[in-house]
Amino acid sequence: MKKEISIVKMLSVMFGFFVMGFVDIVGITTSYVKNDFSHLTDTMVNLISLSCFLWFLVLSIPTGMLMNRIGRKKTVLLSFAFHVLAMCLPLVAYDFTAILIAFALIGIGNTLLQVSLNPLVTDVVANDKLTGTLTLGQFVKAVSSFLGPILAAWVTGSFFGWKMIFPVYAGLSLLALIWLWLTPIQEKQQERKNISFKVTLELFKDKYILAFFIGILVLVGVDVGINMTFPKFLMERCDLPLTDAGMGNSVYFFARTVGAFLGGILLMKYSESKFYIYSVWIALAGLILMTISTNLWFILGCVAVFGIGYANLFSIIFSLSLKRVPEKANEVSALLIVGVSGGAVLPPILGVITDSFHSQLSAIIVLAIVWCYLIGIMRKVKNT
């Protein structure tokens, strides 16, 4: 009976990783919003990502403080409440301002969720199952991200059109809130160290931590950048309608899902540093090859190659950072989640560039150039 109860607890927490994947609809949303409001430029529409991912910069460390005060489960429940509120807003008022506010609320909710959900997993599984459970959680998140563009295309002909995805996500977020609320979880009693801005930012004195933090900024920035650019790139290069072009993001997320699954197996045999090096080069090859053809299937193959290369890099850098300063794991975790704000930095820059050159190809080239930073820190990865 005890084992059955623990499984129920784990499933209620795992569903949180599915909700975590909702943030990735920011990519396909920008394409639909630009299509609905023809006066918007790429520079303007890419502000959606800024309104969403800026909160990872602002709230990650304060969320750690809040979690110390009210507990992990209550922080996760609060994050679900923000997701429900955010997903209802576009149904009440649909204009560009409402979308910006909705994605700001999604960003706040997702920040709370990403900071608090991983620690909550430690309260429902044994230590020897923790790594496997966290890997499973990332797999669940990847499945959620993969399904988003498919769902948006599927509901396009409904009453609300593509916006029907919002009430669906609102319902799932509410289900997650009720499920976890009704699930009794005993949080481990532990010495609660106060996570402060000063203590966390002092980690930048370690050149390795600084390099890995910038690596997280680059990874998330490129991920959100490709997520937002790729449908428009397919429309430009292959003359696809938006509903078909949006499915390109599902190819990308499916490749990441497969890559995460394979990575979980291969990382048991191969060192993180070697896996990192191969992954970076594979992803870069996918980006570069994407720019040389107008064939739809070739481009989709290239984004799949990029997705497979990308799939495990975040977890590798996260793991190496924790191993670098194991005695300050809480501070390192909070700092790296701040790095998710890279999704707020790069997309607006891409918007300015694509408006200047009138081509989505220029955005792909910029993403490839930014990606080269991950090549530059290979030596630090080897020496960690």
C-alpha positions in Angstrom: 0.0 0.0 0.0 2.8 2.3 0.8 4.3 1.8 -2.6 1.0 2.6 -4.2 0.6 5.9 -2.3 4.1 6.9 -3.3 3.3 6.3 -7.0 0.2 8.5 -6.7 2.3 11.2 -5.1 4.9 11.0 -7.9 2.3 11.1 -10.6 0.7 14.3 -9.1 4.2 15.9 -9.1 5.1 14.6 -12.6 2.0 16.3 -14.0 3.6 19.5 -12.9 6.3 18.9 -15.5 3.6 18.7 -18.1 2.3 22.1 -17.1 5.9 23.4 -17.1 6.0 22.7 -20.9 3.1 25.1 -21.5 5.6 28.0 -21.6 6.9 26.7 -25.0 3.7 27.8 -26.8 5.3 31.2 -26.8 6.9 30.3 -30.1 3.8 29.3 -32.1 1.8 32.1 -30.4 4.0 34.8 -31.9 3.3 33.4 -35.4 -0.5 33.3 -34.9 -0.6 36.7 -33.2 1.4 38.3 -36.1 -1.0 36.7 -38.5 -4.0 38.0 -36.6 -2.6 41.6 -36.2 -1.0 42.4 -39.5 0.3 45.8 -38.3 2.8 44.1 -35.9 6.4 43.8 -37.0 8.8 41.0 -35.9 10.3 43.4 -33.4 7.0 44.1 -31.8 5.7 40.5 -31.8 8.9 39.1 -30.3 8.2 41.3 -27.2 5.9 38.4 -26.2 9.0 36.4 -25.3 10.4 39.3 -23.3 7.2 39.7 -21.3 7.3 35.9 -20.5 11.0 35.2 -19.8 11.9 38.4 -18.1 10.4 37.1 -14.9 13.0 34.3 -14.6 15.6 37.2 -14.2 13.4 39.1 -11.7 11.8 36.3 -9.6 14.0 33.3 -9.5 15.9 34.2 -6.3 12.9 35.7 -4.6 11.0 32.5 -5.4 13.7 30.6 -3.5 13.1 32.9 -0.5 9.3 32.4 -0.8 9.8 28.6 -1.0 11.8 28.7 2.3 8.9 30.6 3.9 5.7 28.8 2.7 7.1 25.5 1.5 7.6 23.7 -1.8 4.1 22.3 -2.3 2.4 25.7 -1.7 4.8 27.4 -4.1 4.0 24.8 -6.8 0.2 25.3 -6.2 0.7 29.1 -6.5 2.4 28.5 -9.8 -0.5 26.5 -11.1 -2.9 29.3 -10.1 -0.9 31.8 -12.1 -1.1 29.4 -15.2 -4.9 29.1 -14.8 -5.3 32.9 -14.6 -2.9 33.5 -17.6 -4.7 31.0 -19.8 -8.1 32.6 -19.2 -7.1 36.1 -20.1 -6.9 35.8 -23.9 -10.5 34.5 -23.9 -11.7 37.6 -22.0 -9.8 40.1 -24.1 -7.9 39.3 -27.2 -5.5 42.1 -28.3 -1.7 42.5 -28.3 -1.7 44.1 -24.8 -3.8 41.2 -23.4 -1.4 38.6 -24.9 1.6 40.5 -23.4 -0.1 40.4 -19.9 -1.1 36.7 -20.3 2.5 35.7 -21.1 3.8 37.8 -18.3 1.6 35.7 -16.0 2.7 32.5 -17.7 6.3 33.6 -17.1 5.7 34.3 -13.4 3.9 31.0 -13.0 6.6 29.1 -14.8 9.4 30.8 -12.8 7.7 29.7 -9.6 7.2 26.2 -11.0 10.8 25.7 -12.3 12.3 26.8 -9.0 10.1 24.8 -6.7 9.1 21.6 -8.6 12.5 19.9 -8.7 13.0 20.2 -4.9 9.4 18.9 -4.4 10.4 15.7 -6.2 12.9 15.0 -3.5 9.9 14.8 -1.1 8.2 12.0 -3.0 11.0 9.7 -4.2 14.0 8.1 -2.5 17.4 9.6 -3.1 18.5 6.6 -5.3 15.6 7.3 -7.6 16.0 11.1 -7.8 18.1 11.4 -10.9 15.9 9.0 -12.9 12.8 10.8 -11.7 14.1 14.2 -12.7 15.1 12.9 -16.1 11.6 11.5 -16.5 10.2 14.9 -15.6 12.2 16.6 -18.4 10.9 13.9 -20.7 7.3 14.7 -19.7 8.0 18.4 -20.2 9.4 17.7 -23.7 6.2 15.7 -24.6 4.1 18.7 -23.5 6.2 21.1 -25.6 5.9 18.7 -28.6 2.1 18.5 -28.3 1.5 22.3 -28.2 1.9 23.2 -31.9 -0.1 20.0 -32.8 -3.0 21.1 -30.5 -2.9 24.7 -31.8 -3.2 23.4 -35.4 -5.9 20.9 -34.5 -8.2 23.5 -32.8 -7.8 26.1 -35.5 -11.2 25.4 -37.0 -13.0 25.5 -33.6 -15.1 28.4 -32.2 -12.2 30.2 -30.6 -9.8 29.2 -33.5 -6.2 28.6 -32.5 -6.9 30.4 -29.2 -8.9 27.3 -28.0 -5.5 26.1 -26.8 -5.8 28.5 -23.9 -9.0 27.0 -22.2 -7.5 23.5 -22.7 -4.3 24.6 -20.9 -6.4 26.4 -18.3 -8.3 23.2 -17.6 -5.2 21.1 -17.4 -3.5 23.6 -15.0 -6.6 23.6 -12.8 -6.6 19.8 -12.8 -2.9 19.9 -11.8 -3.7 22.3 -8.9 -6.6 20.2 -7.6 -4.7 16.9 -7.9 -1.6 18.2 -6.1 -3.7 20.0 -3.5 -5.5 16.8 -2.6 -2.3 14.8 -2.5 -0.7 14.7 1.0 3.0 15.3 0.8 5.2 15.5 3.8 8.0 17.9 3.1 11.4 16.9 4.5 12.5 18.9 7.6 15.8 20.5 6.8 18.0 23.4 7.8 16.7 26.3 5.7 19.4 28.5 4.6 18.3 31.9 3.4 19.0 32.4 -0.2 20.0 36.1 -0.7 20.9 38.1 -3.7 24.3 38.8 -2.3 25.2 35.2 -1.6 23.9 34.0 -4.9 25.6 36.7 -7.0 29.0 36.1 -5.3 29.0 32.8 -7.2 30.0 34.9 -10.3 33.5 35.2 -8.7 34.0 31.6 -9.9 34.9 31.9 -13.6 33.5 28.4 -14.3 30.1 29.3 -12.8 30.0 32.6 -14.7 30.8 30.7 -18.0 28.1 28.1 -17.3 25.6 30.8 -16.4 26.2 32.5 -19.7 25.9 29.1 -21.3 22.4 28.7 -19.9 21.5 32.2 -21.2 22.7 31.1 -24.6 20.9 27.8 -24.5 17.5 29.2 -23.5 17.9 32.2 -25.8 18.6 30.0 -28.8 15.8 27.6 -27.9 13.2 30.3 -27.6 14.7 32.0 -30.7 14.4 28.9 -32.9 10.9 28.2 -31.4 9.7 31.6 -32.5 11.6 31.9 -35.8 11.2 28.4 -37.3 7.5 28.6 -38.3 8.1 32.0 -40.0 11.3 30.5 -41.6 9.3 27.7 -43.1 6.6 30.1 -44.4 9.4 32.2 -46.0 11.5 29.4 -47.5 8.9 26.7 -48.3 5.8 28.9 -48.9 3.8 27.1 -46.2 0.6 28.3 -44.6 0.8 29.1 -40.9 -1.0 26.0 -39.7 1.4 23.7 -41.5 4.5 25.8 -40.7 3.6 25.7 -37.0 4.0 21.9 -37.1 7.7 22.4 -37.7 8.0 23.2 -34.0 6.5 19.8 -33.2 9.3 18.2 -35.3 11.8 20.2 -33.2 10.3 19.2 -29.9 9.8 15.6 -30.9 13.6 15.5 -31.7 14.3 16.9 -28.3 12.1 14.4 -26.7 13.9 11.5 -28.5 17.3 13.1 -27.7 16.5 13.4 -24.0 15.4 9.8 -23.9 18.6 8.6 -25.6 20.7 11.0 -23.6 19.5 9.5 -20.4 20.7 6.1 -21.5 24.0 7.2 -23.1 25.1 9.4 -20.2 25.2 6.3 -18.1 28.1 5.1 -20.3 29.8 8.2 -21.6 31.3 11.2 -19.7 29.4 14.4 -19.6 32.2 16.4 -21.2 32.4 14.1 -24.3 28.7 14.1 -24.7 28.6 17.9 -24.4 31.2 18.3 -27.2 29.4 16.0 -29.6 26.1 17.5 -28.8 27.3 21.1 -29.5 28.8 20.2 -32.8 25.7 18.2 -33.9 23.4 21.0 -33.1 25.6 23.6 -34.9 25.6 21.4 -38.0 21.8 21.3 -38.0 21.6 25.1 -37.8 24.1 25.7 -40.6 22.7 23.1 -42.9 19.2 24.6 -42.4 20.3 27.8 -44.2 21.5 26.2 -47.5 18.3 24.6 -48.8 14.7 25.4 -49.6 13.5 21.7 -49.5 10.9 21.2 -46.8 12.0 17.7 -45.7 15.7 18.7 -45.7 15.0 21.7 -43.4 12.8 19.6 -41.1 15.6 17.0 -40.9 18.0 19.8 -40.0 15.9 21.1 -37.2 15.5 17.5 -35.9 19.3 17.2 -35.9 19.5 20.5 -34.0 16.9 19.3 -31.5 18.8 16.0 -30.8 22.0 18.0 -30.3 20.3 20.5 -28.0 18.3 18.0 -25.9 20.7 17.3 -23.1 22.9 20.4 -22.9 20.9 22.2 -20.3 21.0 19.3 -17.9 24.7 18.7 -18.5 25.6 22.4 -17.7 23.3 22.3 -14.7 24.9 19.1 -13.4 28.4 20.4 -13.9 27.6 23.6 -12.1 26.2 21.7 -9.1 29.3 19.5 -9.0 31.5 22.6 -9.2 30.1 24.1 -6.0 28.2 21.2 -4.3 28.1 23.0 -0.9 26.0 25.8 -2.4 23.6 23.7 -4.5 20.6 25.9 -3.6 22.3 29.1 -4.6 23.6 27.5 -7.8 20.2 26.3 -8.7 18.6 29.7 -8.2 21.3 31.4 -10.2 21.0 29.0 -13.2 17.2 29.5 -13.3 17.9 33.2 -13.5 19.7 32.3 -16.7 16.4 31.1 -18.2 15.9 34.9 -18.8 18.0 34.4 -21.9 14.6 33.7 -23.5 13.8 37.4 -22.9 17.1 38.7 -24.3 17.7 37.1 -27.7 14.3 37.0 -29.4 13.7 40.8 -29.4 17.2 41.2 -31.0 16.2 38.7 -33.6 13.1 40.7 -34.3 15.1 43.8 -35.0 17.5 41.9 -37.2 14.7 40.2 -39.3 12.9 43.6 -39.7 16.2 45.1 -40.9 17.1 42.4 -43.4 13.5 41.4 -44.2 14.4 37.8 -43.9 14.1 35.0 -41.3 17.3 33.5 -42.7 19.2 36.3 -41.0 17.8 35.2 -37.6 19.0 31.6 -38.2 22.5 32.9 -39.0 22.5 35.0 -35.8 21.4 31.9 -33.8 24.3 29.9 -35.2 26.8 32.7 -34.3 25.5 32.9 -30.8 25.7 29.1 -30.5 29.4 29.3 -31.0 29.8 30.5 -27.4 29.1 26.9 -26.3 32.2 25.9 -28.4 34.2 28.5 -26.5 33.5 27.0 -23.1 34.4 23.4 -24.1 37.7 23.6 -22.2 36.0 24.6 -19.0 33.5 21.7 -19.5 36.5 19.3 -19.9 38.2 20.6 -16.8 35.2 20.5 -14.4 
